[in-house]
């Protein structure tokens, strides 16, 4: 939905909105360190996977905050049978995520899939930077700026502590 039909129209974005690590793992886009960590896990496990971001996996539900129809797309399809959402444990039981999960469970039953919400073990910052150095991961420009700013802040803080 765009413009006034978007429930977020005219509202400030959520506090952490857009603050995640974003980029490409090989040529697959990821929107968080969790998604990237899970992609790496799947590849190391030899599992076949693809992004679930296509219209055939679009799930309709009622947003409990607005009581309006909305759509939800999970993160991955694994081995053509598992629909996976990567979500931190502390967000899994929010009202909106419970509504999405209920709709996803129904969608999966109707489409011979299994729905799973996971909170994968995150790769370390050191591993992330190694993947970047090897050109396996490419970050968005916004994420690069954010990391550069955080690194500069850490350097300034360290120099003041000396």
Secondary structure as UniProt FT lines:
FT   HELIX           3..5
FT   TURN            7..10
FT   TURN            15..18
FT   STRAND          23..25
FT   TURN            26..27
FT   STRAND          28..30
FT   HELIX           33..45
FT   STRAND          49..51
FT   HELIX           55..57
FT   STRAND          59..63
FT   TURN            64..67
FT   STRAND          68..72
FT   STRAND          76..78
FT   TURN            79..81
FT   STRAND          82..86
FT   HELIX           89..91
FT   TURN            92..93
FT   HELIX           95..110
FT   TURN            111..112
FT   STRAND          114..118
FT   HELIX           125..133
FT   TURN            134..135
FT   STRAND          137..139
FT   HELIX           141..161
//
